[in-house]
């Protein structure tokens, strides 16, 4: 009997995935535990191992198709078995057409019609989740699935049609380096200007959907502050090489920024929360996401339990996560359960930004280029190394006062590390 290839459970919050690539074709020999296909989620790509030795008998879900967890993706014929697909249902049955039946009494026919209508209105978990997130009644949508059922693609098409202008604006705002896919040149007619068509990759589409969702659901407000980083600049100039030789890490400003953020979050816990229906869920753990730019798009690996780790431990983990992100080797755990995100546009020369919240979190901190500039310090005009801090927050959950106080507290912890540095080094 053929062994099914099943869409695996990919994490608590992941209910579906897109088939990115099959590594084998129908009829190919396969070996147990070797990579059989790659699945793309809105977080990471996952390779699914082959469940048994044998022949890839049938591919049931093609590349670029999105299906729910638990869906049968393909069939493996075991060694020694006849490589033949057993049809378990007819084309008519798959289309929802049933054989002619004996006429029933009117009452029985009415009850049966009601039951069939109820069955038709059952929606998959993925459809229910998307409908709930976008505030849509699936009954308003004409389904394209078997028997007229509403699919995930129907929901997304409906949303994109209603918010086409917003989607276009979000996509155009994305930095060119995050685009992926094959660039196609458009044949020119006489008098036309040259253009290129860049198809959106599965990751790019997921990012676009996440950006749209965040902007649509969370009313964004951004507050700014400025931190004097002179002490950190001088410290790293003097100690970076020695630290690298002793501990084998390339120390940057980010581990210290993460520690300052965690300390401030403990004082202003509403920034470390999420809005679930009509309740604010305040997290008592501190999982800090750090945005990393890769060739495939922007990924947010997570430093779990950052409050319990030393600066050195955070520095090593940041290096490892960045390496895995750029090599497309992140696991679901690496990107799972973030509670607050930091994005560093300063590495690319930006001096300020208004970052988009990593939904369903309620705030994101943008850190920027550290620049030497004239400031008033201890009553005199002098040169100091300054960095802009930009905090975007969800105004449904966070009021302006705690947001401003939180950001100012981060500034204080960065400017006065003697308040905390000994405890965490």
N, C-alpha and C positions, 0 to 999 in steps of 0.2 A: 504494500500500500504506500503511495507517495507520501513523503514527509512535507508538511507545509512550512513555508517561510513566513513568519509572522512579524508584523510591525511591532517592535518591542516597546515596553513602557520606558519612556525616555526621561523621566523625572516627574516630580509631583505636579508641576505647573505646565507640563508639555503634554497635550492631548492629541497631537497630530504631527505629521511630518511629510516632507516632499521627497520623492525619489529623485535624488540628484544624478545617480549613475549606477548602472548595473555593470559589474566587472566581468560578468560572464554572459554568453549568449545561450539561447535555448539549444540544447543538444550538447553543450560543453560538459566535460567531466569536472566535477567539483570535489573538494576535499573538506572534511569537517574542520571547522574553526578558521578556515582561510577567509579573508574578506570577500563577501559575495556581492554586496551593494553598499552604496553610500546614501545616507538619509540626511536631508537638510532640515533643521528646525529654525525657529526664530532666534536661537541662541548659538548653536554650534552645528558642525557636521559630524555625523557618527557613522563609522563603518560597522555594518552588521555581518557577523560571522556566519558561515554556512552551518546549518544544523546537523548535516550528515554527509557521509561519503556517497557519491553516486553521480547522477546526471541531472543537470538543470532541465527538467521536463517542460515546464511552462512558466512564463513570466505573466503574472496576472495584473500587475500594476506597472504601467510604463513610466519612463523617466518624465519628470516635470509634473507628474500627478501627485496630488495631496490627499492623503487618507488618514483615518483615525487610528489610534493605537489599538492593536488587536486585529487589524485587517490582515487577511491572507494576501501575501505579496507574490508568492510563487510556489512551485511544487518541485520537490527533489525525488527522483526515482532512485531507490536504493539499488546497490550493486546486485545484479542477478535478477532484478525485476524487469518486466517488459516495459520499455519506455513508451507508454501510451497513456494519454490523458483520458480519464473517465469523466464523461459529461454527467454532471449530477443534476442539471436542469436544462430545459429546452430554451431556445431563443424566445419562444412565446412567454415562458415563465419568467425569464429575466426581464422581459418588457412589461410584466405585470398582467399578461393576457392569460386567463384561465380557461380550461376546457369547458365546453358546454355542459351545463348541469341540468338536472331535472327541475322543472318548475316547482317553486315552493309556494306554500300558502302566503297570502299577503302580509300577515303579521310577521312571519318568519323572515320574509324578504326585507321588510322594513328594518327589523333588528339587525339583520346581516349588513344592510347598507350603512347603518349607524356605526357598526363595528369597523367596517372597512374604512369609513371616513375618519374614525378615530386613529386607526392604524396608519393611515396616510399622513396624519398630522403629527406623528411621532418624529422627533428630530434627533439627530445625533448629538452627542455631547459637544462636539466642535461647533455645530450650528447654533445650539442653545447658548454656548458661551459667547460667540461672536454677536449674536442678536442682543444678548444682555449688555455686552460692552458698548455697542453702538446705539442702544435704545431703539431697536427695530422690532416690529411685530412680524415674525416669519409668515403669518397668514396673509400679509400684504404682498408677498413676493411669489411670482410664478416660478415654480421649481422646474429645473431641467433634468433632475435625476430620474431614476427608474420609477415609473408610476407617478410622475409629477412631484416627487419629493424635493424639498428645498435642500440644496447642498451648500457647503462652505463657500464655493466659488460664486453661487447665487447671491449670498450675503455680501461678499466683498464687491461684486459687480454693482449691486444696489447702492452700497455706500459710496463707491467711487463715482457712480453716476451723479449722486446727489451732491458730492463734494469735489467735483472734478477740478474746479478752479483752485481749491485748497491743495489738492494732491499735486497739481502742476507746480504751484508755488513752492511746496516743500521739496520736491525733487530738484527744482532749479537751484535752490539754495544750497544743495549739497556740494561739498568741495570736489572738484574734478578728480582728485587722486583716489577717491573712494568709489569711482565708477568701475564696473567690471563688465566683461563680455566681449564679444567679437565686434570690432569696429568695422562698419560697412560703409563704403563710399557710395553716395547716391549718384547714378549716372546723370550727367548734366545735359540739359537741352540748351539750345543756343540762347544766350542772354541770361542764363541762370547762374547763380553763385554756387560755389562748391560747398557741400555739406557732408557731414558724417552721421551715420546712425549708430548709436551705441545701445544695444539691447540691455535691459536691466537683468542682472543675474538674480538668482533666487535670494541670495543674501541681501542684495541691494533692495529688492522688493520688500523683504522683511523689515529692513531698516526704515524704508519709506513708510510702511504701514505703522511701525512703532512711533515714528516721529509725528505722523498725522494723529494717531491715537492720543499721544501725550498732549499735543497742542489743542485737540478737540475737547478732551476730557478735563484737563487741568488749566485753569486760568493762571498764566505765568506772570510773575512779577520779578524783576531783577533789581537787587540792591548792590551797591559797590562800596568798597573800602580800599585802603592802601596800607600795605605792611612794609615796615623797614626791615629788609633782609640782610643788612650790612654784616651783622654778627655771623650769619650762616655763610655768607660769601667768604668772609675772612677765615672762618673755621675750615671750610672745605678746601680752600686754597692751601692751607697749611697742612691739613691732615689727610686729605683724600688718598694720596699715594701710599702713606703709611698704613692706612686702614685697608687698602686694597691688598697690600703685601701681607698683612697680618691675618685678615679674615677672608681674603679672596672675593671681595665684593666691590663693585663700583658704586660708591655711595653718592646719591643725589639728594636733592632737597625733598623729594616726594615722601620718603619714610617719616621725616619730621613733620611735614604738612599733615600726613595721615594721623599722626599722634595728636597734633594740635586739634584736628577735627574731632577725633574721638572724645577728647577731654571736653570740648565744647558741646558735643552731642549729649554727654551725660548731664550737663547743666541745662540744656534746652532739648529735652527728649522728644518733643513734638516734631522736630526736624528728622528724627529717626523713626518715622512711622509710615503708614499707608492708610488710605481710605478704602474701607471694605463695606460696600452698601451704605448704610447710614451710621457706621461706626468707625472710629479712628483706632487702628491697631498700632499701639506703641511697642516697638521692639526693644527688648532688654539685652539684645546681643548686637554687636557692632561689626557688620560685614561690609567693608568699604570697597566699592567698585572703582577701578581706575581705567578710564577709557584708553584703548590702544588702537592706533591706526595701522591697518594691515592692507595688503593689496586687494583683499576681498571686501573690505569695508571696515567700519568702526566696531570693535568688539570691546566688551566691558568685563574683563576678568575680575574676580572678587578675592580680596584678602579676608578670609573668615576669622572671626574672633580677634580683630585687630587690637582690641583693648588688652588682650592677654599676651601679646607678642612684643618682643623687644625691637628696637630700631634695626638691629642687625638681622633679625629673623624676617622682618618685613622687607628689608632691602633684598635679601636673598630670594624671597618669594616673588617679589616684583620682577626680578631678573628672569626667574624661571617662567612666570606666567607670560611675560612679554615674548620670551623665546618660543613658548608653545603656541601663543596666539599667532605669531608671524609664520610659524610652521604649520598652522592649521591642525594643531594637536591638542587643543583644549578639550577637556572632558566636560560633561554637564555640571559636575560638581564645581568646576573652576568658574562657572558663570552663574551659579545658582544662589538664590537667597540673598542678594545684595540688599542693603538697607539704606545706603547713601552713596552717591557717586561723586568722584572728582575727575575733572577733565582738564588736561594741561595743554592749552593752545600756545603757551609760551615757548615750547620747544620748536614751534614753527614760526616764531617771531611776532605772534599776536600780543598786543598790549592790553586788550580788553575784548569782551564778548558777552553775549547773552545766551548762555547754554540752555538747551532744551532738556527738561527733566526726564530722567530715565524711569518712565512710568512702570509700575505703580508707586515708586518712591515719591516723596513729596518735595525733594529739594536736590539741587546739584550745585557743586562749587566749581567755578572756573578759576584756574590759576594761570598767570601770564608771565610774559618776559620780565626778567629782573633787570632793571635799567639803572644806571648811575645818573642821578639828576640832582639839581640844587634844591635843598629843603632847609627849613628852619629847624635846627637841632640844638637843644639846650641854649636857646636864646641867640644862636648865631646861624648865619647862612653858610651851609657847608654841603659837600657832596656826600650823598648816601645812596645805597643800592635799594631801590624801591620796587615793589611788585603789586599790581592791581589784583584785587580779589573780587569776583563777581558771583553772587549767590542768586540763582533763580529758584523760586519756591511756588508751591501750589497754594494760591490764596484761599481755596476752599478750606484748607486745613490749617495753614500757618498765617497768623496775622503779621502785620508789618513790624510791630515792636519786637516780638521774640526773634524774628528773622534778622533784624538789624543788630540786636544784642548778640545773637549767636555769631554773626560774622565779625563783629568787633571783638568778641572773645577769642575767636580764632586768631585774629590779628595780634591780640595781647600775648597769647601763648607763643606765637612765632617771634615776637619782639622781645619776650622775656622768658627764654627757655630755662633759666635757672629755677623757675617755679615748678618744673616737672621733669627735666631731662635726666636727672640722676636716677629716678625711679624706673625709667624705661630703657636705658641704654643696656 
